[in-house]
């Protein structure tokens, strides 16, 4: 058991509380998703036993394996990475929230899989606010059109927007990325009744995200430690 991970979680929650306090926000309104991608089931269990229930994965097969191993635990699984249409079937049965919908084609496949299971799947539209080619996400000017299309699909509930801040040390640029998503969110929320989530902010930039209105944070290494890619 890696006790430092449980300690990291508590330190992070305390820090989120302090940042919210300085920003005049209620920390209870900010949901923390522990990004467990590449980390083993044992690490997830350690963090779960420390009180964390929301976990984020970016690969459908890896998430499915972890879900199977931990299906007796009351875990909310978040799909936060790019989702290919042929992988939707791997997560449709149990996913709590898909953060990364960025096309009508993907939305249609989620609708198809949800309808087949006679359920409603909650999703966020991913917006590429940093204009980086290597990132998924729809262009900001096309976000409203995609949201309007998704709202016509009966087995999908559109719950808000997601973005990833620019990979840079320039905090002003990152802040502008988050400000843009908040602006789009505020413009659209009156037209979409289930709009409630603004998912932005990771280990390196969650404080800026809180200041700019995020109510879902996706944080991995600050909890689990340094991620080692094979």
C-alpha positions in Angstrom: 0.0 0.0 0.0 1.4 3.4 -1.0 0.5 5.6 1.9 2.0 8.6 0.2 -0.8 8.6 -2.4 -3.5 8.9 0.3 -1.4 11.7 1.9 -1.0 13.4 -1.5 -4.8 13.2 -2.0 -5.4 14.9 1.3 -2.8 17.6 0.7 -4.3 18.3 -2.7 -7.8 18.6 -1.3 -6.6 21.0 1.3 -4.9 23.0 -1.4 -8.0 23.1 -3.6 -9.9 24.3 -0.6 -7.4 27.2 -0.1 -7.4 28.2 -3.7 -11.2 28.2 -3.8 -11.3 30.3 -0.6 -9.0 32.9 -2.2 -11.1 32.9 -5.3 -14.3 33.3 -3.4 -15.6 29.9 -4.4 -17.2 27.0 -2.5 -14.8 24.0 -2.7 -17.7 21.6 -2.4 -18.8 22.7 -5.9 -15.5 21.5 -7.4 -15.3 17.8 -8.4 -11.9 16.2 -8.3 -11.2 13.4 -10.9 -8.1 11.4 -10.0 -6.4 10.6 -13.3 -5.3 7.0 -12.8 -4.2 6.2 -16.4 -1.1 3.9 -16.4 -1.3 3.3 -12.7 -2.2 -0.2 -11.4 -5.4 -1.2 -9.7 -3.6 -1.3 -6.3 -2.9 2.4 -6.5 -6.5 3.1 -7.4 -7.6 1.1 -4.4 -5.3 3.1 -2.1 -6.8 6.4 -3.3 -10.3 5.0 -3.3 -9.9 3.9 0.3 -8.8 7.4 1.2 -12.2 8.7 0.1 -11.8 9.3 -3.7 -14.7 8.0 -5.9 -14.1 9.7 -9.3 -11.3 8.3 -11.5 -10.2 9.3 -15.0 -8.8 7.0 -17.7 -7.8 7.9 -21.3 -7.8 4.4 -22.9 -11.1 2.5 -23.1 -9.6 -1.0 -22.8 -7.5 0.0 -19.8 -10.5 1.5 -18.2 -12.6 -1.6 -18.8 -9.9 -3.8 -17.3 -9.8 -1.7 -14.2 -13.5 -1.5 -13.9 -13.7 -5.3 -14.1 -11.1 -5.6 -11.3 -12.9 -3.1 -9.1 -16.6 -3.6 -10.0 -17.5 -4.3 -6.4 -16.4 -0.7 -5.6 -18.6 2.3 -6.0 -16.3 4.1 -8.5 -17.3 6.8 -11.0 -15.3 6.2 -14.2 -14.5 9.2 -16.4 -13.2 8.7 -19.9 -11.0 11.8 -20.4 -8.9 10.9 -23.5 -9.6 10.8 -27.2 -12.3 8.3 -27.9 -12.5 6.4 -31.2 -15.9 5.4 -32.4 -15.0 1.7 -32.4 -14.0 1.8 -28.7 -17.3 3.3 -27.4 -18.7 -0.2 -26.9 -15.9 -0.9 -24.3 -17.1 1.9 -22.0 -20.9 2.3 -22.7 -22.1 -0.1 -20.0 -20.5 1.7 -17.0 -18.9 5.0 -17.9 -20.0 7.9 -15.6 -19.0 10.8 -17.9 -17.2 11.0 -21.2 -15.3 14.3 -21.3 -14.0 14.1 -24.9 -16.8 14.3 -27.5 -15.6 16.4 -30.4 -17.6 15.3 -33.4 -21.1 14.4 -34.6 -19.8 11.1 -35.7 -18.6 10.2 -32.2 -21.8 11.5 -30.7 -23.8 9.3 -33.1 -21.9 6.2 -32.0 -22.4 7.0 -28.3 -26.1 7.5 -29.0 -26.2 4.1 -30.8 -24.5 2.2 -28.0 -26.6 4.0 -25.3 -29.8 3.3 -27.2 -28.9 -0.4 -27.5 -28.5 -0.5 -23.7 -31.6 1.5 -23.0 -29.7 4.1 -21.0 -28.6 7.7 -21.2 -24.9 8.5 -21.3 -23.6 11.8 -19.9 -21.0 13.6 -22.0 -19.0 16.8 -22.3 -18.0 18.5 -25.5 -14.2 18.9 -25.8 -13.2 22.3 -27.2 -9.6 22.9 -28.4 -9.2 26.4 -26.9 -5.4 26.4 -27.4 -5.4 25.9 -31.2 -2.8 23.1 -31.0 -2.9 20.6 -33.8 -1.9 17.7 -31.6 -4.9 18.1 -29.4 -8.4 16.7 -29.9 -11.4 19.0 -29.5 -13.7 21.0 -31.7 -12.8 24.5 -32.8 -14.4 27.1 -30.4 -16.5 28.7 -33.2 -18.0 25.3 -34.0 -18.8 24.3 -30.4 -22.4 25.7 -30.4 -23.3 23.8 -33.6 -22.0 20.5 -32.2 -23.8 21.1 -28.9 -27.1 21.8 -30.7 -26.7 18.6 -32.7 -26.0 16.5 -29.6 -29.0 17.9 -27.8 -31.2 16.2 -30.5 -29.9 12.8 -29.5 -32.3 11.1 -27.0 -29.8 8.8 -25.2 -27.0 11.4 -24.6 -27.2 14.1 -21.9 -24.9 17.0 -22.7 -23.5 18.2 -19.3 -21.0 20.8 -20.3 -17.6 21.5 -21.8 -14.0 20.4 -21.4 -10.6 21.7 -22.5 -6.9 21.2 -22.0 -4.8 24.2 -21.3 -1.9 24.9 -23.7 1.3 23.0 -23.0 3.4 26.0 -22.0 5.1 27.7 -19.0 3.2 30.9 -19.9 0.4 31.1 -17.4 -1.2 34.0 -19.2 -1.7 31.8 -22.3 -3.2 29.0 -20.2 -5.5 31.4 -18.4 -6.7 32.7 -21.8 -7.5 29.1 -22.8 -9.6 28.7 -19.7 -11.3 32.1 -20.0 -12.4 31.2 -23.6 -14.0 28.0 -22.5 -15.8 29.8 -19.6 -17.0 32.4 -22.1 -18.4 29.7 -24.4 -20.0 27.9 -21.4 -21.7 31.0 -20.2 -23.0 31.8 -23.6 -24.4 28.3 -24.1 -25.7 27.2 -20.7 -29.1 28.9 -20.9 -29.9 26.9 -24.0 -28.9 23.5 -22.6 -30.8 22.5 -19.4 -28.3 19.9 -18.3 -25.2 22.1 -18.7 -23.4 22.2 -15.4 -19.8 21.0 -15.8 -16.7 23.0 -16.8 -13.9 20.4 -16.9 -10.5 22.1 -17.1 -7.3 22.0 -15.1 -4.6 19.3 -14.5 -1.7 19.0 -12.0 0.2 21.8 -13.6 -2.6 24.4 -14.0 -5.5 23.5 -11.7 -5.1 26.6 -9.6 -5.6 28.8 -12.7 -8.6 26.6 -13.7 -10.3 27.1 -10.3 -9.8 30.9 -10.6 -11.4 30.8 -14.1 -14.4 28.8 -13.0 -13.6 25.1 -13.4 -15.8 22.7 -11.5 -14.2 19.5 -12.6 -10.4 19.1 -12.2 -8.5 16.2 -13.8 -5.4 15.6 -11.6 -3.1 12.6 -11.8 0.5 13.0 -10.8 -0.1 15.3 -7.8 -2.0 12.3 -6.4 -0.3 9.1 -7.7 3.2 10.4 -8.3 5.3 10.7 -11.4 3.8 8.7 -14.3 6.2 6.3 -16.1 5.3 5.6 -19.7 6.5 2.3 -21.1 
